[in-house]
């Protein structure tokens, strides 16, 4: 099963990273800078990425996935 790669910038190092987790949805405005978080399900755990750290291509992929 070939899953989409979602890219984001690592908060600590500033380097670009990726996940093949499944986009689940958005979490409310919490955490640093009162940001909205994208939630990705990765097997048994979840990854929460602030919206401002998502790569432009990831934002487009999420927009396409939510519009379908």
mmCIF file as Biopython writes it, N, C-alpha, C and O atoms, coordinates in Angstrom:
data_model
#
loop_
_atom_site.group_PDB
_atom_site.id
_atom_site.type_symbol
_atom_site.label_atom_id
_atom_site.label_alt_id
_atom_site.label_comp_id
_atom_site.label_asym_id
_atom_site.label_entity_id
_atom_site.label_seq_id
_atom_site.pdbx_PDB_ins_code
_atom_site.Cartn_x
_atom_site.Cartn_y
_atom_site.Cartn_z
_atom_site.occupancy
_atom_site.B_iso_or_equiv
_atom_site.auth_seq_id
_atom_site.auth_asym_id
_atom_site.pdbx_PDB_model_num
ATOM 1   N N  . UNK A ? 1  ? 0.842   -1.179 0.000  1.0 0.0 1  A 1 
ATOM 2   C CA . UNK A ? 1  ? 0.000   0.000  0.000  1.0 0.0 1  A 1 
ATOM 3   C C  . UNK A ? 1  ? 0.888   1.244  0.000  1.0 0.0 1  A 1 
ATOM 4   O O  . UNK A ? 1  ? 1.651   1.463  0.941  1.0 0.0 1  A 1 
ATOM 5   N N  . UNK A ? 2  ? 0.792   2.048  -1.040 1.0 0.0 2  A 1 
ATOM 6   C CA . UNK A ? 2  ? 1.602   3.243  -1.173 1.0 0.0 2  A 1 
ATOM 7   C C  . UNK A ? 2  ? 0.851   4.435  -0.599 1.0 0.0 2  A 1 
ATOM 8   O O  . UNK A ? 2  ? -0.162  4.863  -1.152 1.0 0.0 2  A 1 
ATOM 9   N N  . UNK A ? 3  ? 1.347   4.969  0.509  1.0 0.0 3  A 1 
ATOM 10  C CA . UNK A ? 3  ? 0.699   6.097  1.157  1.0 0.0 3  A 1 
ATOM 11  C C  . UNK A ? 3  ? 1.400   7.393  0.797  1.0 0.0 3  A 1 
ATOM 12  O O  . UNK A ? 3  ? 2.576   7.405  0.434  1.0 0.0 3  A 1 
ATOM 13  N N  . UNK A ? 4  ? 0.671   8.460  0.903  1.0 0.0 4  A 1 
ATOM 14  C CA . UNK A ? 4  ? 1.161   9.810  0.648  1.0 0.0 4  A 1 
ATOM 15  C C  . UNK A ? 4  ? 2.173   10.215 1.726  1.0 0.0 4  A 1 
ATOM 16  O O  . UNK A ? 4  ? 2.004   9.877  2.897  1.0 0.0 4  A 1 
ATOM 17  N N  . UNK A ? 5  ? 3.203   10.926 1.332  1.0 0.0 5  A 1 
ATOM 18  C CA . UNK A ? 5  ? 4.139   11.504 2.289  1.0 0.0 5  A 1 
ATOM 19  C C  . UNK A ? 5  ? 3.675   12.921 2.618  1.0 0.0 5  A 1 
ATOM 20  O O  . UNK A ? 5  ? 3.385   13.715 1.723  1.0 0.0 5  A 1 
ATOM 21  N N  . UNK A ? 6  ? 3.612   13.222 3.896  1.0 0.0 6  A 1 
ATOM 22  C CA . UNK A ? 6  ? 3.262   14.559 4.365  1.0 0.0 6  A 1 
ATOM 23  C C  . UNK A ? 6  ? 4.513   15.184 4.972  1.0 0.0 6  A 1 
ATOM 24  O O  . UNK A ? 6  ? 5.112   14.616 5.885  1.0 0.0 6  A 1 
ATOM 25  N N  . UNK A ? 7  ? 4.906   16.345 4.471  1.0 0.0 7  A 1 
ATOM 26  C CA . UNK A ? 7  ? 6.127   17.009 4.901  1.0 0.0 7  A 1 
ATOM 27  C C  . UNK A ? 7  ? 5.818   18.120 5.895  1.0 0.0 7  A 1 
ATOM 28  O O  . UNK A ? 7  ? 4.795   18.799 5.809  1.0 0.0 7  A 1 
ATOM 29  N N  . UNK A ? 8  ? 6.739   18.279 6.842  1.0 0.0 8  A 1 
ATOM 30  C CA . UNK A ? 8  ? 6.634   19.339 7.836  1.0 0.0 8  A 1 
ATOM 31  C C  . UNK A ? 8  ? 8.031   19.717 8.304  1.0 0.0 8  A 1 
ATOM 32  O O  . UNK A ? 8  ? 8.985   18.966 8.103  1.0 0.0 8  A 1 
ATOM 33  N N  . UNK A ? 9  ? 8.148   20.881 8.925  1.0 0.0 9  A 1 
ATOM 34  C CA . UNK A ? 9  ? 9.432   21.345 9.442  1.0 0.0 9  A 1 
ATOM 35  C C  . UNK A ? 9  ? 9.530   20.958 10.913 1.0 0.0 9  A 1 
ATOM 36  O O  . UNK A ? 9  ? 8.628   21.254 11.697 1.0 0.0 9  A 1 
ATOM 37  N N  . UNK A ? 10 ? 10.622  20.297 11.288 1.0 0.0 10 A 1 
ATOM 38  C CA . UNK A ? 10 ? 10.847  19.892 12.667 1.0 0.0 10 A 1 
ATOM 39  C C  . UNK A ? 10 ? 11.006  21.137 13.545 1.0 0.0 10 A 1 
ATOM 40  O O  . UNK A ? 10 ? 11.777  22.040 13.217 1.0 0.0 10 A 1 
ATOM 41  N N  . UNK A ? 11 ? 10.281  21.178 14.649 1.0 0.0 11 A 1 
ATOM 42  C CA . UNK A ? 11 ? 10.279  22.344 15.530 1.0 0.0 11 A 1 
ATOM 43  C C  . UNK A ? 11 ? 11.651  22.570 16.174 1.0 0.0 11 A 1 
ATOM 44  O O  . UNK A ? 11 ? 12.098  23.710 16.298 1.0 0.0 11 A 1 
ATOM 45  N N  . UNK A ? 12 ? 12.313  21.494 16.581 1.0 0.0 12 A 1 
ATOM 46  C CA . UNK A ? 12 ? 13.584  21.608 17.306 1.0 0.0 12 A 1 
ATOM 47  C C  . UNK A ? 12 ? 14.773  21.883 16.393 1.0 0.0 12 A 1 
ATOM 48  O O  . UNK A ? 12 ? 15.611  22.728 16.708 1.0 0.0 12 A 1 
ATOM 49  N N  . UNK A ? 13 ? 14.853  21.182 15.272 1.0 0.0 13 A 1 
ATOM 50  C CA . UNK A ? 13 ? 16.038  21.285 14.416 1.0 0.0 13 A 1 
ATOM 51  C C  . UNK A ? 13 ? 15.843  22.197 13.214 1.0 0.0 13 A 1 
ATOM 52  O O  . UNK A ? 13 ? 16.824  22.683 12.652 1.0 0.0 13 A 1 
ATOM 53  N N  . UNK A ? 14 ? 14.605  22.440 12.805 1.0 0.0 14 A 1 
ATOM 54  C CA . UNK A ? 14 ? 14.331  23.259 11.630 1.0 0.0 14 A 1 
ATOM 55  C C  . UNK A ? 14 ? 14.466  22.503 10.321 1.0 0.0 14 A 1 
ATOM 56  O O  . UNK A ? 14 ? 14.291  23.082 9.249  1.0 0.0 14 A 1 
ATOM 57  N N  . UNK A ? 15 ? 14.778  21.206 10.397 1.0 0.0 15 A 1 
ATOM 58  C CA . UNK A ? 15 ? 14.928  20.394 9.187  1.0 0.0 15 A 1 
ATOM 59  C C  . UNK A ? 15 ? 13.572  19.883 8.717  1.0 0.0 15 A 1 
ATOM 60  O O  . UNK A ? 15 ? 12.634  19.738 9.501  1.0 0.0 15 A 1 
ATOM 61  N N  . UNK A ? 16 ? 13.494  19.613 7.409  1.0 0.0 16 A 1 
ATOM 62  C CA . UNK A ? 16 ? 12.260  19.071 6.854  1.0 0.0 16 A 1 
ATOM 63  C C  . UNK A ? 16 ? 12.175  17.576 7.156  1.0 0.0 16 A 1 
ATOM 64  O O  . UNK A ? 16 ? 13.142  16.840 6.962  1.0 0.0 16 A 1 
ATOM 65  N N  . UNK A ? 17 ? 11.034  17.144 7.623  1.0 0.0 17 A 1 
ATOM 66  C CA . UNK A ? 17 ? 10.768  15.739 7.917  1.0 0.0 17 A 1 
ATOM 67  C C  . UNK A ? 17 ? 9.483   15.349 7.207  1.0 0.0 17 A 1 
ATOM 68  O O  . UNK A ? 17 ? 8.778   16.196 6.658  1.0 0.0 17 A 1 
ATOM 69  N N  . UNK A ? 18 ? 9.187   14.046 7.226  1.0 0.0 18 A 1 
ATOM 70  C CA . UNK A ? 18 ? 7.963   13.569 6.585  1.0 0.0 18 A 1 
ATOM 71  C C  . UNK A ? 18 ? 7.378   12.417 7.388  1.0 0.0 18 A 1 
ATOM 72  O O  . UNK A ? 18 ? 8.065   11.770 8.178  1.0 0.0 18 A 1 
ATOM 73  N N  . UNK A ? 19 ? 6.105   12.181 7.165  1.0 0.0 19 A 1 
ATOM 74  C CA . UNK A ? 19 ? 5.412   11.054 7.760  1.0 0.0 19 A 1 
ATOM 75  C C  . UNK A ? 19 ? 4.501   10.448 6.703  1.0 0.0 19 A 1 
ATOM 76  O O  . UNK A ? 19 ? 4.021   11.143 5.809  1.0 0.0 19 A 1 
ATOM 77  N N  . UNK A ? 20 ? 4.273   9.164  6.813  1.0 0.0 20 A 1 
ATOM 78  C CA . UNK A ? 20 ? 3.299   8.492  5.941  1.0 0.0 20 A 1 
ATOM 79  C C  . UNK A ? 20 ? 2.016   8.187  6.696  1.0 0.0 20 A 1 
ATOM 80  O O  . UNK A ? 20 ? 1.179   7.407  6.243  1.0 0.0 20 A 1 
ATOM 81  N N  . UNK A ? 21 ? 1.879   8.808  7.838  1.0 0.0 21 A 1 
ATOM 82  C CA . UNK A ? 21 ? 0.654   8.634  8.607  1.0 0.0 21 A 1 
ATOM 83  C C  . UNK A ? 21 ? -0.554  9.128  7.836  1.0 0.0 21 A 1 
ATOM 84  O O  . UNK A ? 21 ? -0.428  9.943  6.922  1.0 0.0 21 A 1 
ATOM 85  N N  . UNK A ? 22 ? -1.714  8.638  8.203  1.0 0.0 22 A 1 
ATOM 86  C CA . UNK A ? 22 ? -2.968  9.037  7.550  1.0 0.0 22 A 1 
ATOM 87  C C  . UNK A ? 22 ? -3.482  10.315 8.196  1.0 0.0 22 A 1 
ATOM 88  O O  . UNK A ? 22 ? -3.593  10.390 9.419  1.0 0.0 22 A 1 
ATOM 89  N N  . UNK A ? 23 ? -3.797  11.323 7.383  1.0 0.0 23 A 1 
ATOM 90  C CA . UNK A ? 23 ? -4.359  12.568 7.917  1.0 0.0 23 A 1 
ATOM 91  C C  . UNK A ? 23 ? -5.735  12.283 8.491  1.0 0.0 23 A 1 
ATOM 92  O O  . UNK A ? 23 ? -6.610  11.757 7.804  1.0 0.0 23 A 1 
ATOM 93  N N  . UNK A ? 24 ? -5.920  12.636 9.767  1.0 0.0 24 A 1 
ATOM 94  C CA . UNK A ? 24 ? -7.179  12.360 10.460 1.0 0.0 24 A 1 
ATOM 95  C C  . UNK A ? 24 ? -8.058  13.595 10.521 1.0 0.0 24 A 1 
ATOM 96  O O  . UNK A ? 24 ? -9.269  13.514 10.317 1.0 0.0 24 A 1 
ATOM 97  N N  . UNK A ? 25 ? -7.453  14.726 10.798 1.0 0.0 25 A 1 
ATOM 98  C CA . UNK A ? 25 ? -8.245  15.952 10.906 1.0 0.0 25 A 1 
ATOM 99  C C  . UNK A ? 25 ? -7.465  17.038 11.616 1.0 0.0 25 A 1 
ATOM 100 O O  . UNK A ? 25 ? -6.253  16.938 11.804 1.0 0.0 25 A 1 
ATOM 101 N N  . UNK A ? 26 ? -8.182  18.074 12.005 1.0 0.0 26 A 1 
ATOM 102 C CA . UNK A ? 26 ? -7.570  19.220 12.674 1.0 0.0 26 A 1 
ATOM 103 C C  . UNK A ? 26 ? -7.967  19.227 14.137 1.0 0.0 26 A 1 
ATOM 104 O O  . UNK A ? 26 ? -9.098  18.888 14.485 1.0 0.0 26 A 1 
ATOM 105 N N  . UNK A ? 27 ? -7.029  19.614 14.993 1.0 0.0 27 A 1 
ATOM 106 C CA . UNK A ? 27 ? -7.287  19.807 16.416 1.0 0.0 27 A 1 
ATOM 107 C C  . UNK A ? 27 ? -7.395  21.297 16.680 1.0 0.0 27 A 1 
ATOM 108 O O  . UNK A ? 27 ? -6.778  22.104 15.985 1.0 0.0 27 A 1 
ATOM 109 N N  . UNK A ? 28 ? -8.180  21.660 17.684 1.0 0.0 28 A 1 
ATOM 110 C CA . UNK A ? 28 ? -8.434  23.060 17.995 1.0 0.0 28 A 1 
ATOM 111 C C  . UNK A ? 28 ? -7.214  23.874 18.349 1.0 0.0 28 A 1 
ATOM 112 O O  . UNK A ? 28 ? -6.100  23.354 18.423 1.0 0.0 28 A 1 
ATOM 113 N N  . UNK A ? 29 ? -7.429  25.133 18.563 1.0 0.0 29 A 1 
ATOM 114 C CA . UNK A ? 29 ? -6.355  26.091 18.845 1.0 0.0 29 A 1 
ATOM 115 C C  . UNK A ? 29 ? -5.825  25.906 20.262 1.0 0.0 29 A 1 
ATOM 116 O O  . UNK A ? 29 ? -6.419  26.386 21.228 1.0 0.0 29 A 1 
ATOM 117 N N  . UNK A ? 30 ? -4.703  25.206 20.373 1.0 0.0 30 A 1 
ATOM 118 C CA . UNK A ? 30 ? -4.059  24.987 21.665 1.0 0.0 30 A 1 
ATOM 119 C C  . UNK A ? 30 ? -2.553  25.011 21.480 1.0 0.0 30 A 1 
ATOM 120 O O  . UNK A ? 30 ? -2.068  25.165 20.359 1.0 0.0 30 A 1 
ATOM 121 N N  . UNK A ? 31 ? -1.824  24.862 22.543 1.0 0.0 31 A 1 
ATOM 122 C CA . UNK A ? 31 ? -0.379  24.740 22.467 1.0 0.0 31 A 1 
ATOM 123 C C  . UNK A ? 31 ? 0.319   26.054 22.183 1.0 0.0 31 A 1 
ATOM 124 O O  . UNK A ? 31 ? -0.269  27.125 22.333 1.0 0.0 31 A 1 
ATOM 125 N N  . UNK A ? 32 ? 1.598   25.968 21.765 1.0 0.0 32 A 1 
ATOM 126 C CA . UNK A ? 32 ? 2.368   27.183 21.503 1.0 0.0 32 A 1 
ATOM 127 C C  . UNK A ? 32 ? 1.713   28.046 20.421 1.0 0.0 32 A 1 
ATOM 128 O O  . UNK A ? 32 ? 1.257   27.538 19.397 1.0 0.0 32 A 1 
ATOM 129 N N  . UNK A ? 33 ? 1.675   29.313 20.658 1.0 0.0 33 A 1 
ATOM 130 C CA . UNK A ? 33 ? 1.126   30.299 19.719 1.0 0.0 33 A 1 
ATOM 131 C C  . UNK A ? 33 ? -0.350  30.087 19.409 1.0 0.0 33 A 1 
ATOM 132 O O  . UNK A ? 33 ? -0.865  30.639 18.437 1.0 0.0 33 A 1 
ATOM 133 N N  . UNK A ? 34 ? -1.035  29.290 20.231 1.0 0.0 34 A 1 
ATOM 134 C CA . UNK A ? 34 ? -2.472  29.066 20.055 1.0 0.0 34 A 1 
ATOM 135 C C  . UNK A ? 34 ? -2.788  28.597 18.627 1.0 0.0 34 A 1 
ATOM 136 O O  . UNK A ? 34 ? -3.708  29.104 17.986 1.0 0.0 34 A 1 
ATOM 137 N N  . UNK A ? 35 ? -2.015  27.628 18.146 1.0 0.0 35 A 1 
ATOM 138 C CA . UNK A ? 35 ? -2.090  27.171 16.759 1.0 0.0 35 A 1 
ATOM 139 C C  . UNK A ? 35 ? -3.087  26.022 16.588 1.0 0.0 35 A 1 
ATOM 140 O O  . UNK A ? 35 ? -3.474  25.359 17.551 1.0 0.0 35 A 1 
ATOM 141 N N  . UNK A ? 36 ? -3.484  25.811 15.345 1.0 0.0 36 A 1 
ATOM 142 C CA . UNK A ? 36 ? -4.302  24.662 14.968 1.0 0.0 36 A 1 
ATOM 143 C C  . UNK A ? 36 ? -3.345  23.548 14.544 1.0 0.0 36 A 1 
ATOM 144 O O  . UNK A ? 36 ? -2.374  23.802 13.832 1.0 0.0 36 A 1 
ATOM 145 N N  . UNK A ? 37 ? -3.614  22.327 14.976 1.0 0.0 37 A 1 
ATOM 146 C CA . UNK A ? 37 ? -2.738  21.196 14.713 1.0 0.0 37 A 1 
ATOM 147 C C  . UNK A ? 37 ? -3.364  20.211 13.734 1.0 0.0 37 A 1 
ATOM 148 O O  . UNK A ? 37 ? -4.548  19.889 13.834 1.0 0.0 37 A 1 
ATOM 149 N N  . UNK A ? 38 ? -2.550  19.733 12.780 1.0 0.0 38 A 1 
ATOM 150 C CA . UNK A ? 38 ? -2.954  18.645 11.890 1.0 0.0 38 A 1 
ATOM 151 C C  . UNK A ? 38 ? -2.623  17.338 12.598 1.0 0.0 38 A 1 
ATOM 152 O O  . UNK A ? 38 ? -1.525  17.179 13.132 1.0 0.0 38 A 1 
ATOM 153 N N  . UNK A ? 39 ? -3.565  16.406 12.605 1.0 0.0 39 A 1 
ATOM 154 C CA . UNK A ? 39 ? -3.356  15.122 13.276 1.0 0.0 39 A 1 
ATOM 155 C C  . UNK A ? 39 ? -3.164  14.034 12.229 1.0 0.0 39 A 1 
ATOM 156 O O  . UNK A ? 39 ? -3.963  13.896 11.303 1.0 0.0 39 A 1 
ATOM 157 N N  . UNK A ? 40 ? -2.084  13.260 12.392 1.0 0.0 40 A 1 
ATOM 158 C CA . UNK A ? 40 ? -1.770  12.144 11.518 1.0 0.0 40 A 1 
ATOM 159 C C  . UNK A ? 40 ? -1.736  10.872 12.346 1.0 0.0 40 A 1 
ATOM 160 O O  . UNK A ? 40 ? -1.058  10.821 13.372 1.0 0.0 40 A 1 
ATOM 161 N N  . UNK A ? 41 ? -2.454  9.851  11.919 1.0 0.0 41 A 1 
ATOM 162 C CA . UNK A ? 41 ? -2.471  8.561  12.600 1.0 0.0 41 A 1 
ATOM 163 C C  . UNK A ? 41 ? -1.384  7.684  12.010 1.0 0.0 41 A 1 
ATOM 164 O O  . UNK A ? 41 ? -1.363  7.438  10.804 1.0 0.0 41 A 1 
ATOM 165 N N  . UNK A ? 42 ? -0.466  7.203  12.872 1.0 0.0 42 A 1 
ATOM 166 C CA . UNK A ? 42 ? 0.667   6.395  12.431 1.0 0.0 42 A 1 
ATOM 167 C C  . UNK A ? 42 ? 0.665   5.085  13.201 1.0 0.0 42 A 1 
ATOM 168 O O  . UNK A ? 42 ? 1.307   4.983  14.246 1.0 0.0 42 A 1 
ATOM 169 N N  . UNK A ? 43 ? -0.034  4.100  12.712 1.0 0.0 43 A 1 
ATOM 170 C CA . UNK A ? 43 ? -0.077  2.823  13.416 1.0 0.0 43 A 1 
ATOM 171 C C  . UNK A ? 43 ? -0.764  2.964  14.756 1.0 0.0 43 A 1 
ATOM 172 O O  . UNK A ? 43 ? -1.975  3.178  14.824 1.0 0.0 43 A 1 
ATOM 173 N N  . UNK A ? 44 ? 0.014   2.845  15.828 1.0 0.0 44 A 1 
ATOM 174 C CA . UNK A ? 44 ? -0.563  2.934  17.169 1.0 0.0 44 A 1 
ATOM 175 C C  . UNK A ? 44 ? -0.476  4.305  17.804 1.0 0.0 44 A 1 
ATOM 176 O O  . UNK A ? 44 ? -1.057  4.522  18.868 1.0 0.0 44 A 1 
ATOM 177 N N  . UNK A ? 45 ? 0.230   5.236  17.187 1.0 0.0 45 A 1 
ATOM 178 C CA . UNK A ? 45 ? 0.357   6.561  17.781 1.0 0.0 45 A 1 
ATOM 179 C C  . UNK A ? 45 ? -0.125  7.635  16.817 1.0 0.0 45 A 1 
ATOM 180 O O  . UNK A ? 45 ? -0.437  7.365  15.657 1.0 0.0 45 A 1 
ATOM 181 N N  . UNK A ? 46 ? -0.176  8.851  17.325 1.0 0.0 46 A 1 
ATOM 182 C CA . UNK A ? 46 ? -0.599  10.001 16.527 1.0 0.0 46 A 1 
ATOM 183 C C  . UNK A ? 46 ? 0.501   11.048 16.532 1.0 0.0 46 A 1 
ATOM 184 O O  . UNK A ? 46 ? 1.248   11.184 17.501 1.0 0.0 46 A 1 
ATOM 185 N N  . UNK A ? 47 ? 0.583   11.779 15.440 1.0 0.0 47 A 1 
ATOM 186 C CA . UNK A ? 47 ? 1.525   12.882 15.314 1.0 0.0 47 A 1 
ATOM 187 C C  . UNK A ? 47 ? 0.707   14.156 15.140 1.0 0.0 47 A 1 
ATOM 188 O O  . UNK A ? 47 ? -0.179  14.226 14.288 1.0 0.0 47 A 1 
ATOM 189 N N  . UNK A ? 48 ? 1.011   15.155 15.952 1.0 0.0 48 A 1 
ATOM 190 C CA . UNK A ? 48 ? 0.339   16.444 15.865 1.0 0.0 48 A 1 
ATOM 191 C C  . UNK A ? 48 ? 1.344   17.476 15.377 1.0 0.0 48 A 1 
ATOM 192 O O  . UNK A ? 48 ? 2.381   17.689 16.004 1.0 0.0 48 A 1 
ATOM 193 N N  . UNK A ? 49 ? 1.029   18.121 14.243 1.0 0.0 49 A 1 
ATOM 194 C CA . UNK A ? 49 ? 1.937   19.104 13.645 1.0 0.0 49 A 1 
ATOM 195 C C  . UNK A ? 49 ? 1.200   20.444 13.572 1.0 0.0 49 A 1 
ATOM 196 O O  . UNK A ? 49 ? 0.106   20.521 13.013 1.0 0.0 49 A 1 
ATOM 197 N N  . UNK A ? 50 ? 1.804   21.510 14.143 1.0 0.0 50 A 1 
ATOM 198 C CA . UNK A ? 50 ? 1.160   22.823 14.037 1.0 0.0 50 A 1 
ATOM 199 C C  . UNK A ? 50 ? 1.025   23.242 12.575 1.0 0.0 50 A 1 
ATOM 200 O O  . UNK A ? 50 ? 1.894   22.958 11.751 1.0 0.0 50 A 1 
ATOM 201 N N  . UNK A ? 51 ? -0.061  23.911 12.274 1.0 0.0 51 A 1 
ATOM 202 C CA . UNK A ? 51 ? -0.342  24.316 10.888 1.0 0.0 51 A 1 
ATOM 203 C C  . UNK A ? 51 ? 0.798   25.150 10.298 1.0 0.0 51 A 1 
ATOM 204 O O  . UNK A ? 51 ? 1.099   25.027 9.111  1.0 0.0 51 A 1 
ATOM 205 N N  . UNK A ? 52 ? 1.429   25.990 11.108 1.0 0.0 52 A 1 
ATOM 206 C CA . UNK A ? 52 ? 2.473   26.869 10.589 1.0 0.0 52 A 1 
ATOM 207 C C  . UNK A ? 52 ? 3.765   26.123 10.252 1.0 0.0 52 A 1 
ATOM 208 O O  . UNK A ? 52 ? 4.653   26.708 9.633  1.0 0.0 52 A 1 
ATOM 209 N N  . UNK A ? 53 ? 3.902   24.846 10.639 1.0 0.0 53 A 1 
ATOM 210 C CA . UNK A ? 53 ? 5.083   24.055 10.305 1.0 0.0 53 A 1 
ATOM 211 C C  . UNK A ? 53 ? 4.856   23.112 9.120  1.0 0.0 53 A 1 
ATOM 212 O O  . UNK A ? 53 ? 5.788   22.427 8.697  1.0 0.0 53 A 1 
ATOM 213 N N  . UNK A ? 54 ? 3.643   23.064 8.582  1.0 0.0 54 A 1 
ATOM 214 C CA . UNK A ? 54 ? 3.358   22.204 7.430  1.0 0.0 54 A 1 
ATOM 215 C C  . UNK A ? 54 ? 3.963   22.796 6.162  1.0 0.0 54 A 1 
ATOM 216 O O  . UNK A ? 54 ? 3.925   24.008 5.950  1.0 0.0 54 A 1 
ATOM 217 N N  . UNK A ? 55 ? 4.518   21.933 5.330  1.0 0.0 55 A 1 
ATOM 218 C CA . UNK A ? 55 ? 5.069   22.368 4.047  1.0 0.0 55 A 1 
ATOM 219 C C  . UNK A ? 55 ? 3.922   22.739 3.100  1.0 0.0 55 A 1 
ATOM 220 O O  . UNK A ? 55 ? 2.820   22.205 3.229  1.0 0.0 55 A 1 
ATOM 221 N N  . UNK A ? 56 ? 4.172   23.649 2.148  1.0 0.0 56 A 1 
ATOM 222 C CA . UNK A ? 56 ? 3.113   24.054 1.209  1.0 0.0 56 A 1 
ATOM 223 C C  . UNK A ? 56 ? 2.488   22.877 0.458  1.0 0.0 56 A 1 
ATOM 224 O O  . UNK A ? 56 ? 1.272   22.848 0.266  1.0 0.0 56 A 1 
ATOM 225 N N  . UNK A ? 57 ? 3.309   21.899 0.026  1.0 0.0 57 A 1 
ATOM 226 C CA . UNK A ? 57 ? 2.752   20.755 -0.703 1.0 0.0 57 A 1 
ATOM 227 C C  . UNK A ? 57 ? 1.863   19.895 0.196  1.0 0.0 57 A 1 
ATOM 228 O O  . UNK A ? 57 ? 0.917   19.267 -0.281 1.0 0.0 57 A 1 
ATOM 229 N N  . UNK A ? 58 ? 2.163   19.868 1.488  1.0 0.0 58 A 1 
ATOM 230 C CA . UNK A ? 58 ? 1.331   19.122 2.431  1.0 0.0 58 A 1 
ATOM 231 C C  . UNK A ? 58 ? -0.004  19.819 2.625  1.0 0.0 58 A 1 
ATOM 232 O O  . UNK A ? 58 ? -1.046  19.167 2.688  1.0 0.0 58 A 1 
ATOM 233 N N  . UNK A ? 59 ? 0.024   21.133 2.719  1.0 0.0 59 A 1 
ATOM 234 C CA . UNK A ? 59 ? -1.234  21.884 2.847  1.0 0.0 59 A 1 
ATOM 235 C C  . UNK A ? 59 ? -2.143  21.646 1.649  1.0 0.0 59 A 1 
ATOM 236 O O  . UNK A ? 59 ? -3.355  21.497 1.805  1.0 0.0 59 A 1 
ATOM 237 N N  . UNK A ? 60 ? -1.552  21.610 0.438  1.0 0.0 60 A 1 
ATOM 238 C CA . UNK A ? 60 ? -2.346  21.328 -0.762 1.0 0.0 60 A 1 
ATOM 239 C C  . UNK A ? 60 ? -2.906  19.912 -0.742 1.0 0.0 60 A 1 
ATOM 240 O O  . UNK A ? 60 ? -4.063  19.698 -1.104 1.0 0.0 60 A 1 
ATOM 241 N N  . UNK A ? 61 ? -2.093  18.940 -0.323 1.0 0.0 61 A 1 
ATOM 242 C CA . UNK A ? 61 ? -2.545  17.548 -0.268 1.0 0.0 61 A 1 
ATOM 243 C C  . UNK A ? 61 ? -3.684  17.381 0.731  1.0 0.0 61 A 1 
ATOM 244 O O  . UNK A ? 61 ? -4.641  16.652 0.471  1.0 0.0 61 A 1 
ATOM 245 N N  . UNK A ? 62 ? -3.582  18.054 1.868  1.0 0.0 62 A 1 
ATOM 246 C CA . UNK A ? 62 ? -4.646  17.983 2.873  1.0 0.0 62 A 1 
ATOM 247 C C  . UNK A ? 62 ? -5.907  18.637 2.343  1.0 0.0 62 A 1 
ATOM 248 O O  . UNK A ? 62 ? -7.004  18.115 2.543  1.0 0.0 62 A 1 
ATOM 249 N N  . UNK A ? 63 ? -5.770  19.770 1.671  1.0 0.0 63 A 1 
ATOM 250 C CA . UNK A ? 63 ? -6.946  20.460 1.108  1.0 0.0 63 A 1 
ATOM 251 C C  . UNK A ? 63 ? -7.642  19.573 0.075  1.0 0.0 63 A 1 
ATOM 252 O O  . UNK A ? 63 ? -8.871  19.507 0.048  1.0 0.0 63 A 1 
ATOM 253 N N  . UNK A ? 64 ? -6.869  18.892 -0.774 1.0 0.0 64 A 1 
ATOM 254 C CA . UNK A ? 64 ? -7.457  17.969 -1.755 1.0 0.0 64 A 1 
ATOM 255 C C  . UNK A ? 64 ? -8.168  16.816 -1.069 1.0 0.0 64 A 1 
ATOM 256 O O  . UNK A ? 64 ? -9.265  16.430 -1.475 1.0 0.0 64 A 1 
ATOM 257 N N  . UNK A ? 65 ? -7.550  16.262 -0.026 1.0 0.0 65 A 1 
ATOM 258 C CA . UNK A ? 65 ? -8.127  15.117 0.677  1.0 0.0 65 A 1 
ATOM 259 C C  . UNK A ? 65 ? -9.426  15.499 1.394  1.0 0.0 65 A 1 
ATOM 260 O O  . UNK A ? 65 ? -10.362 14.701 1.436  1.0 0.0 65 A 1 
ATOM 261 N N  . UNK A ? 66 ? -9.492  16.689 1.949  1.0 0.0 66 A 1 
ATOM 262 C CA . UNK A ? 66 ? -10.703 17.086 2.674  1.0 0.0 66 A 1 
ATOM 263 C C  . UNK A ? 66 ? -11.815 17.498 1.731  1.0 0.0 66 A 1 
ATOM 264 O O  . UNK A ? 66 ? -12.985 17.441 2.112  1.0 0.0 66 A 1 
ATOM 265 N N  . UNK A ? 67 ? -11.489 17.916 0.499  1.0 0.0 67 A 1 
ATOM 266 C CA . UNK A ? 67 ? -12.516 18.317 -0.467 1.0 0.0 67 A 1 
ATOM 267 C C  . UNK A ? 67 ? -13.126 17.138 -1.198 1.0 0.0 67 A 1 
ATOM 268 O O  . UNK A ? 67 ? -14.200 17.270 -1.785 1.0 0.0 67 A 1 
ATOM 269 N N  . UNK A ? 68 ? -12.468 15.990 -1.176 1.0 0.0 68 A 1 
ATOM 270 C CA . UNK A ? 68 ? -12.988 14.820 -1.902 1.0 0.0 68 A 1 
ATOM 271 C C  . UNK A ? 68 ? -14.056 14.120 -1.115 1.0 0.0 68 A 1 
ATOM 272 O O  . UNK A ? 68 ? -14.603 13.117 -1.574 1.0 0.0 68 A 1 
#
